[in-house]
Amino acid sequence: MPRNDLEAYFASLGEKPFHARQVMRWMYRHSVLDPSEMTDLSISLRERLSAEIDLQLPDVTSRQQSEDGTVKWLINVGNGQEIETVFIPEDTRGTLCVSSQVGCAMDCPFCATGQQGFNRNLTAAEIIAQVLVAMRDLGGALADSIISNVVFMGMGEPLGNFRELVRVCDLLTDDLGFGLSRRRVTVSTSGLVPQIRKLAQQTNVALAVSLHAPDDELRNVLVPINKLHPIAELLDACWDYVNDTNSRQITFEYIMLDGINDRIYQSNALAKLLRGRPAKVNLIPFNPVAGTPYGRSSQEAMDAFRDALIRQGIVTITRRPRGDDIDAACGQLAGNLDNRVLVPLAQKMSSIMGKA
């Protein structure tokens, strides 16, 4: 529960609201989840909390560590459903990538999660539990944790789980929660425009957008939600988000697919969309996903695409693949849920590839 909700909970018990602060410190600062160990609470309150609430963390089905230090946990969320959470260590930061849904309904054809379909939204508790699991594994208590950034880039479309997402963002940025700067919490979306506008009214965390194409025809295939919210509408919402939240910029994720979206004319079209705007582009080398018709762009093509953007004044970096040897890289998270049958993409892709 965010702080206001937890204060209301204690008030409903006939207790003082300040107990919320005490419990939050124990849970998030000291990683103590057993009410009987929260020694600044009265014995009677500790006993009541022990009887009425469940602060157990979910079971970790498996833990894998990549050669580059990336860690992936497979976490059991009940009823045969499992989600994946990934920690990416870097020289100046430690980024935790959390899931917001079991599966995903966005149906992006290059993504392993998208191939599995959608089962359900995660609760705020199940999302926060991923942070606590990782924190305990990597450090123990918050003061010892090496997690500096949290990104909603795991399984699922975060803005499709809006209510729970906002509750989690409140906890991540609350001084009594995880105390992260709002710039160190990033929500990544495929482009749910109404929810982007709602998010600007309720929080001002960083925003990343999975763009992946510079025109509507191609993006309709790669990111099907574009059929409802085309690029012009999406970008208008992005620039309004910057203005409404006083954000520095929007990060645009662009996965590099060989022969599909990596041509220089497409780089020029992307630059035209973003020139003069508060935008940064992350180029993402495609990571292998079984059953997709795509391949990774060559290094030469990615370098040329990046350099063309930079020459036109667009801040651009190429993301280094991390954790791909344990299927923990971008687009590879799959978890465990009932698969569904996909409609083949061959006919849709042939027309796009022909024009490219």
C-alpha positions in Angstrom: 0.0 0.0 0.0 1.2 3.5 -0.7 1.6 5.6 2.5 -1.9 7.3 2.4 -3.6 3.9 2.0 -1.5 2.4 4.8 -2.4 5.3 7.1 -6.1 4.8 6.3 -5.7 1.0 7.0 -4.3 1.7 10.5 -7.0 4.2 11.2 -9.6 1.6 10.2 -8.1 -0.6 13.0 -8.5 2.2 15.5 -4.8 2.7 15.5 -2.7 5.9 15.0 -1.9 6.6 11.3 1.8 7.2 12.2 2.2 3.4 12.5 2.2 3.4 8.6 5.6 5.2 8.8 7.0 2.6 11.2 5.9 -0.4 9.1 7.2 1.2 5.9 10.6 1.7 7.4 10.7 -1.9 8.5 9.6 -3.3 5.2 11.5 -1.1 2.7 14.5 0.2 4.7 15.3 -2.9 6.7 13.7 -5.7 4.6 11.8 -7.0 7.7 8.5 -8.6 6.7 7.6 -10.3 10.0 5.4 -8.0 12.1 6.7 -9.8 15.3 10.1 -8.3 14.6 8.9 -4.7 14.2 10.0 -3.8 17.7 8.8 -0.2 17.9 5.2 -1.4 17.5 3.3 -2.4 20.6 3.1 -6.2 21.3 -0.6 -6.2 20.8 -0.4 -4.4 17.4 2.4 -6.8 16.3 0.2 -9.8 17.2 -2.8 -8.3 15.4 -0.8 -7.6 12.2 0.7 -11.1 12.3 -2.9 -12.5 12.4 -4.4 -10.3 9.8 -1.9 -9.6 7.1 0.4 -11.6 4.8 3.8 -10.2 4.1 5.3 -13.4 2.5 7.3 -13.0 -0.6 6.5 -15.2 -3.6 8.7 -18.2 -4.3 11.6 -17.9 -6.7 11.3 -20.8 -9.1 14.8 -20.2 -10.6 17.7 -17.8 -10.6 20.1 -17.4 -13.5 23.2 -15.3 -13.8 24.6 -14.2 -17.1 28.3 -14.1 -18.0 28.0 -10.3 -18.0 26.6 -10.2 -14.4 22.9 -9.8 -15.4 20.6 -11.8 -13.0 17.1 -13.1 -13.9 14.6 -14.5 -11.5 11.6 -16.6 -12.4 9.0 -15.8 -9.8 5.9 -17.9 -9.0 2.7 -15.7 -8.8 0.3 -18.7 -8.3 -2.0 -20.8 -10.4 0.9 -22.1 -12.6 1.8 -18.5 -13.6 5.4 -17.2 -13.5 6.9 -13.9 -14.3 10.5 -12.8 -14.9 12.5 -10.0 -13.3 15.9 -8.9 -14.4 18.8 -7.0 -12.7 21.3 -5.3 -15.0 24.6 -4.1 -13.3 26.5 -1.3 -14.9 29.5 0.8 -13.8 27.4 3.8 -12.6 24.0 2.2 -11.9 22.1 -1.0 -11.2 18.8 -1.3 -13.1 16.0 -3.6 -12.1 13.6 -4.5 -14.8 10.2 -5.5 -13.4 7.1 -7.1 -14.9 3.6 -5.5 -14.7 1.5 -8.2 -16.2 1.4 -12.0 -16.6 2.0 -12.0 -20.4 1.1 -9.1 -22.6 -1.9 -8.2 -24.8 0.0 -5.8 -27.2 0.9 -8.6 -29.6 4.2 -7.1 -30.9 5.5 -9.8 -33.2 9.2 -9.5 -32.3 8.7 -10.0 -28.6 8.6 -13.3 -26.7 6.1 -12.0 -24.2 3.8 -10.9 -26.9 3.8 -14.3 -28.5 2.4 -15.8 -25.2 -0.6 -13.6 -25.0 -2.2 -12.1 -21.9 -3.3 -13.8 -18.7 -3.8 -11.0 -16.0 -2.6 -7.8 -14.4 -0.2 -8.1 -11.5 -1.2 -6.5 -8.2 0.9 -3.7 -6.7 2.0 -6.2 -4.1 3.2 -8.6 -6.8 5.1 -5.8 -8.5 6.7 -4.5 -5.3 7.5 -8.1 -4.3 9.9 -8.3 -7.4 11.8 -5.3 -6.0 12.0 -6.9 -2.5 13.1 -10.3 -3.9 15.9 -8.7 -5.9 16.9 -6.4 -3.0 17.2 -9.3 -0.6 19.1 -11.4 -3.1 21.5 -8.6 -4.1 22.0 -6.8 -0.8 19.6 -7.5 2.0 18.4 -4.1 3.2 17.8 -1.0 1.2 20.9 0.7 2.5 23.0 -2.2 1.1 21.1 -2.6 -2.2 22.8 -1.9 -5.5 19.5 -1.2 -7.2 19.6 2.5 -8.3 17.0 2.4 -11.0 13.7 0.6 -11.6 12.2 0.3 -15.1 8.8 -1.1 -16.1 10.2 -2.9 -19.1 9.6 -6.5 -18.2 6.6 -8.6 -19.1 3.5 -6.7 -20.0 2.3 -3.2 -20.9 2.6 -1.1 -17.7 0.0 1.4 -18.7 -2.5 -1.5 -19.3 -2.3 -2.0 -15.5 -2.6 1.7 -14.7 -4.1 1.7 -11.2 -1.5 -0.7 -9.8 1.3 0.9 -11.7 0.6 4.3 -10.0 0.5 2.7 -6.6 3.9 1.1 -7.2 5.4 4.4 -8.5 4.2 6.1 -5.3 6.0 3.5 -3.2 9.2 3.5 -5.3 9.5 7.3 -4.9 8.3 7.8 -1.4 11.0 8.7 1.1 9.6 6.1 3.5 9.5 3.5 0.6 12.4 3.0 -1.7 13.3 6.7 -1.9 14.2 6.7 -5.6 14.3 9.9 -7.6 11.4 10.2 -10.1 14.0 10.3 -12.8 15.2 6.8 -11.7 11.8 5.2 -12.2 10.9 4.7 -15.9 7.6 3.5 -17.3 7.9 2.1 -20.8 4.8 1.9 -23.0 4.0 0.8 -26.5 1.8 3.8 -26.9 -1.5 3.9 -24.9 -2.2 7.6 -25.4 -5.0 8.1 -23.0 -3.0 6.5 -20.2 0.0 8.6 -21.0 -2.1 11.7 -20.4 -3.5 10.2 -17.2 0.0 9.3 -16.0 1.1 12.9 -16.4 -1.6 14.0 -14.0 -0.8 11.4 -11.3 3.0 11.1 -11.3 6.0 12.5 -13.1 8.3 9.5 -13.5 10.4 9.1 -16.6 8.6 7.9 -19.7 10.0 5.6 -22.5 8.1 4.8 -25.7 8.6 1.7 -27.8 8.5 3.4 -31.2 10.3 0.9 -33.5 9.2 2.5 -36.8 9.1 6.0 -38.3 5.9 5.6 -40.2 2.4 4.3 -39.4 2.4 1.6 -42.1 5.3 -0.2 -40.6 4.5 0.5 -37.0 1.0 -0.9 -37.5 2.7 -4.3 -38.0 5.5 -4.0 -35.4 3.4 -2.3 -32.7 -0.3 -3.1 -33.4 -1.6 -0.6 -30.9 -0.5 2.0 -33.5 -3.7 1.2 -35.4 -5.6 2.9 -32.5 -3.1 5.6 -31.6 -1.0 6.5 -34.7 2.4 8.2 -34.4 1.2 11.8 -34.6 -1.2 11.3 -31.8 1.4 9.4 -29.7 4.0 12.1 -30.2 1.6 14.9 -29.2 0.9 13.1 -25.9 4.7 12.7 -25.4 5.4 16.4 -25.8 2.5 17.2 -23.5 3.9 14.8 -21.0 7.2 16.7 -20.9 5.4 20.0 -20.4 3.0 18.7 -17.8 5.6 16.9 -15.7 8.6 19.1 -16.3 10.5 16.1 -17.6 13.8 16.5 -19.4 13.0 14.3 -22.3 11.2 11.2 -23.6 13.2 8.1 -24.4 12.2 6.4 -27.7 13.1 2.7 -27.9 13.8 1.5 -31.4 14.6 -2.2 -32.0 16.9 -2.8 -34.9 15.5 -5.4 -37.3 17.5 -6.4 -40.3 16.0 -5.1 -43.5 12.8 -4.0 -41.8 13.4 -0.7 -40.1 17.2 -0.1 -40.3 17.6 1.8 -43.6 19.1 5.3 -43.8 15.9 6.7 -45.3 14.1 5.4 -42.2 16.7 7.1 -40.0 16.0 10.3 -41.8 12.3 9.9 -41.3 12.8 9.3 -37.6 15.0 12.4 -37.2 12.3 14.5 -38.9 9.8 13.3 -36.3 12.0 14.1 -33.3 14.2 17.0 -34.5 14.0 20.0 -32.1 12.0 18.0 -29.5 13.1 16.8 -26.0 13.8 13.3 -27.3 16.5 10.7 -26.9 16.7 7.5 -29.0 17.8 4.1 -27.7 18.7 1.8 -30.5 18.2 -1.8 -29.4 19.9 -4.7 -31.2 17.2 -7.3 -31.8 17.6 -10.3 -29.5 16.8 -13.8 -30.9 13.2 -14.9 -30.2 12.1 -18.3 -31.5 9.3 -18.3 -34.0 9.7 -14.8 -35.2 10.6 -13.9 -38.8 13.2 -11.3 -37.8 16.9 -11.0 -37.6 19.3 -8.5 -35.9 20.6 -5.7 -38.0 24.3 -5.8 -38.8 26.6 -3.7 -36.7 27.4 -1.6 -39.8 23.7 -0.9 -40.4 23.1 0.0 -36.7 26.2 2.3 -36.7 25.1 4.0 -39.9 21.5 4.5 -38.6 22.9 5.9 -35.3 25.3 8.3 -37.1 22.6 9.6 -39.4 20.4 10.5 -36.4 23.3 12.1 -34.6 24.2 14.2 -37.6 20.7 15.6 -37.5 20.9 16.6 -33.9 19.1 13.6 -32.3 20.7 12.3 -29.1 21.2 8.6 -29.8 22.8 5.7 -28.2 23.0 2.0 -29.1 22.1 -0.2 -26.1 24.5 -3.0 -25.5 22.7 -6.4 -25.3 22.8 -7.7 -21.7 21.8 -11.1 -20.5 21.0 -12.6 -23.9 22.8 -15.8 -22.9 20.1 -16.5 -20.3 17.2 -15.0 -22.4 17.1 -12.0 -20.1 17.6 -9.3 -22.8 15.1 -6.9 -24.2 12.2 -8.8 -25.9 13.2 -12.2 -24.5 11.2 -12.3 -21.3 8.6 -15.1 -21.4 7.8 -16.3 -17.9 5.4 -19.2 -17.9 1.7 -19.0 -18.9 -0.7 -20.7 -21.3 0.4 -20.0 -24.8 -2.0 -19.1 -27.6 -1.8 -19.6 -31.3 -0.5 -16.6 -33.3 -1.8 -15.6 -36.8 1.2 -16.0 -39.2 2.8 -12.6 -40.1 4.2 -13.6 -43.5 1.7 -11.9 -45.6 1.7 -8.6 -43.6 5.6 -8.6 -43.5 6.0 -9.3 -47.2 4.4 -6.1 -48.3 6.4 -4.0 -45.9 9.7 -5.7 -46.8 9.0 -5.3 -50.5 8.6 -1.5 -50.1 11.8 -1.3 -48.0 
